[in-house]
Amino acid sequence: MNAILGIIFHSIGGFASGSFYMPFNKVKGWAWESYWIIGGLFSWLIVPPLAAYLTIPGFAAIIGATSGSILRITFLMGLLWGIGGLTYGLGVRYLGMSLGNSVTLGFCSTLGALVPSIYYSFHPTPGKISLGYMIHHPGGQLVLAGIAICIAGIITLGVGGWRKEKELSPEQTKASVQEFSLVKGLIIATISGILSSFFNFGIEAGKPMAEEAVKAGFNPLFQNNVTFVVVLWGGLTTNFIWTTILNLKNRSYGNFLDKSKPLFNNYLFSALAGTTWFLQFFFYGMGESKLGNGASSWILHMSTIILTANMWGLYRKEWKGVSGRTFRTFVIGIAVMLLSIVMVGIGNSI
């Protein structure tokens, strides 16, 4: 029963993550950096402590009693993940919902299962799996094979994107993705996928806070909500600095008070996007508490996001007008990536 509930919670979280960017498409007349940081304030500063307060009222005391070393490494992972989250927005901006999400999350899903083992290779911890153990263990070998297959899937998607760019006129491409740029988008999405995987290790690094919440008598289902607060402080720091720089450079800071734009709707849809984004990890935490396997939870979460994002991509007609061969290349790439995710999940369960 726990496994079934875990899958349901992860599916809800994955749907939220794969859908969160859609409200941003309703924002009119604002620069990207303006609506991104408004959404981010809800994602990383406002909603997480509210969710923690409602589910773990003593979360502030738990954070205050946590050792500085745990807080620092958890915050650092959030800081690195924040760069990935920032570039994620740019990846979707240049590649669209389907291709941008698939490339980014392909890297994110596989590396999210691998990064912790690399860390534990240098910092051996009882009960934690190192990269050396993975190399010599059948389950670990399956995980590594899955990562290699995922890279093949990403390359396949890149080929599909290249063919799309060649087949469609700039006007056709911009009808669904206004700022489509394959090379720029693929570079950004790759960087984003690698750094975004650090969120999973942030959860692992902050696990003592979650365990303390359970010891204090709070519902284990919501134990990760206290960890999210610290991880997301790191993400907020990165994104706030960068969007502020862009606002100053592009003189877009006037967006926030520009009455010639639909301010109410812009704030509303930005807030909705940010809140929807956080819901992915609210339900992720619930799912992970039921499955009890961080790596497998991460893989399941990512696979749901990839499927959801591609449904939205098809809804937005991002592949309309391409040849059958190009669309098949895209579908094959998605199938290969999902196969790799299944392999990583099985390998971790072994």
Secondary structure as UniProt FT lines:
FT   HELIX           2..19
FT   TURN            20..21
FT   HELIX           22..26
FT   HELIX           32..40
FT   HELIX           41..46
FT   HELIX           47..55
FT   TURN            57..58
FT   HELIX           59..65
FT   HELIX           68..95
FT   HELIX           97..122
FT   TURN            126..127
FT   HELIX           131..136
FT   HELIX           138..167
FT   HELIX           170..176
FT   TURN            178..179
FT   HELIX           182..196
FT   HELIX           198..205
FT   HELIX           207..215
FT   TURN            216..217
FT   HELIX           220..222
FT   TURN            223..224
FT   HELIX           225..250
FT   HELIX           252..257
FT   TURN            259..260
FT   HELIX           263..291
FT   HELIX           294..315
FT   TURN            316..321
FT   HELIX           324..349
//
